[in-house]
Amino acid sequence: MAKKVGRPPRTFSELEIQQLKKLAPKLTKSQLADFFSISPTTLREIEKRQPEVSGIYKKARAERIAEVVDQLFNLCMQGNITAICFFLKTQGSWSEETSEATDIPATVVEVVLDETNKAAI
């Protein structure tokens, strides 16, 4: 049987997993790869070898998003117009665009001058 050559597969240590828990809510996967001095491809391979890494990342991101949505919703309930517009645009498919009517009939104006040159419409 041939011996495998090359580097051993990279995995995260307990310390790196703790760092991941702290950083995952704030960083993208590409930024995490940079932080750990690995390529994004290596990070994906680590997630395959250690499914808990992927789970930690997904859970931390979801929790942070939920916190931000709570804050946004609170601003909406306080009457913050900017927050309300943002929420409606991103969550309610709302748009400020107006549709232009294209089939508006033309208005005909007839001006008739009487004998004293006064205009009557």
DAJO-V118912 format. One record per residue. N is the residue number from 1. RES is the residue in three letters. PHI is phi in radians with two decimals (NA if undefined). PSI is psi in whole degrees, -180 to 180 (999 if undefined). BURIAL is # if it has 16 or more other ideal C-beta (glycine too) atoms within 10 Angstrom, else .. Layout:
# DAJO-V118912
N_RES_PHI_PSI_BURIAL ; N_RES_PHI_PSI_BURIAL
This chain:
# DAJO-V118912
1_MET_NA_134_. ; 2_ALA_-1.33_142_. ; 3_LYS_-1.45_136_. ; 4_LYS_-1.28_134_. ; 5_VAL_-1.96_163_. ; 6_GLY_1.95_-176_. ; 7_ARG_-1.27_150_. ; 8_PRO_-1.23_152_. ; 9_PRO_-1.03_138_. ; 10_ARG_-1.40_135_. ; 11_THR_-2.32_164_. ; 12_PHE_-1.56_137_# ; 13_SER_-1.38_173_. ; 14_GLU_-1.07_-39_. ; 15_LEU_-1.09_-44_. ; 16_GLU_-1.15_-34_# ; 17_ILE_-1.15_-39_. ; 18_GLN_-1.14_-40_. ; 19_GLN_-1.13_-40_. ; 20_LEU_-1.05_-45_# ; 21_LYS_-1.01_-37_. ; 22_LYS_-1.33_-38_. ; 23_LEU_-1.60_-27_. ; 24_ALA_-0.96_-39_# ; 25_PRO_-1.15_-19_# ; 26_LYS_-1.90_-21_. ; 27_LEU_-2.07_151_# ; 28_THR_-1.34_170_. ; 29_LYS_-1.11_-37_. ; 30_SER_-1.10_-42_. ; 31_GLN_-1.18_-37_. ; 32_LEU_-1.10_-43_# ; 33_ALA_-1.02_-44_# ; 34_ASP_-1.07_-44_. ; 35_PHE_-1.03_-43_. ; 36_PHE_-1.50_5_# ; 37_SER_1.00_44_. ; 38_ILE_-2.30_167_. ; 39_SER_-1.46_159_. ; 40_PRO_-1.01_-33_. ; 41_THR_-1.12_-43_. ; 42_THR_-1.12_-39_. ; 43_LEU_-1.07_-43_# ; 44_ARG_-1.10_-38_. ; 45_GLU_-1.16_-39_. ; 46_ILE_-1.08_-42_# ; 47_GLU_-1.06_-35_# ; 48_LYS_-1.22_-42_. ; 49_ARG_-1.30_-33_. ; 50_GLN_-2.19_84_# ; 51_PRO_-0.97_-26_. ; 52_GLU_-1.11_-29_. ; 53_VAL_-1.10_-47_# ; 54_SER_-1.10_-42_. ; 55_GLY_-1.10_-42_. ; 56_ILE_-1.08_-45_# ; 57_TYR_-1.08_-50_# ; 58_LYS_-1.10_-43_. ; 59_LYS_-1.15_-45_. ; 60_ALA_-1.10_-41_# ; 61_ARG_-1.12_-45_# ; 62_ALA_-1.10_-41_. ; 63_GLU_-1.11_-41_. ; 64_ARG_-1.16_-42_. ; 65_ILE_-1.07_-42_. ; 66_ALA_-1.07_-40_. ; 67_GLU_-1.10_-44_. ; 68_VAL_-1.16_-41_. ; 69_VAL_-1.11_-39_. ; 70_ASP_-1.03_-46_. ; 71_GLN_-1.11_-44_. ; 72_LEU_-1.08_-44_# ; 73_PHE_-1.10_-40_. ; 74_ASN_-1.08_-42_. ; 75_LEU_-1.09_-40_# ; 76_CYS_-1.07_-44_# ; 77_MET_-1.19_-22_. ; 78_GLN_-1.49_-2_. ; 79_GLY_1.60_15_. ; 80_ASN_-1.21_108_. ; 81_ILE_-1.08_-41_. ; 82_THR_-1.06_-45_. ; 83_ALA_-1.13_-41_# ; 84_ILE_-1.08_-47_# ; 85_CYS_-1.07_-44_. ; 86_PHE_-1.06_-47_. ; 87_PHE_-1.06_-46_# ; 88_LEU_-1.13_-39_. ; 89_LYS_-1.17_-41_. ; 90_THR_-1.54_-28_. ; 91_GLN_-1.97_-20_. ; 92_GLY_-2.01_11_. ; 93_SER_0.95_33_. ; 94_TRP_-1.53_147_. ; 95_SER_-2.44_148_. ; 96_GLU_-1.57_-6_. ; 97_GLU_-1.16_141_. ; 98_THR_-1.91_142_. ; 99_SER_-1.53_136_. ; 100_GLU_-1.58_135_. ; 101_ALA_-1.32_133_. ; 102_THR_-1.88_-16_. ; 103_ASP_-1.95_51_. ; 104_ILE_-1.55_122_. ; 105_PRO_-1.18_146_. ; 106_ALA_-1.25_145_. ; 107_THR_-1.69_130_. ; 108_VAL_-1.75_128_. ; 109_VAL_-2.03_126_. ; 110_GLU_-1.96_125_. ; 111_VAL_-1.89_124_. ; 112_VAL_-2.09_130_. ; 113_LEU_-1.66_131_. ; 114_ASP_-1.53_-174_. ; 115_GLU_-1.12_-20_. ; 116_THR_-1.78_18_. ; 117_ASN_1.06_35_. ; 118_LYS_-1.68_133_. ; 119_ALA_-1.44_140_. ; 120_ALA_-2.27_137_. ; 121_ILE_-1.83_999_.
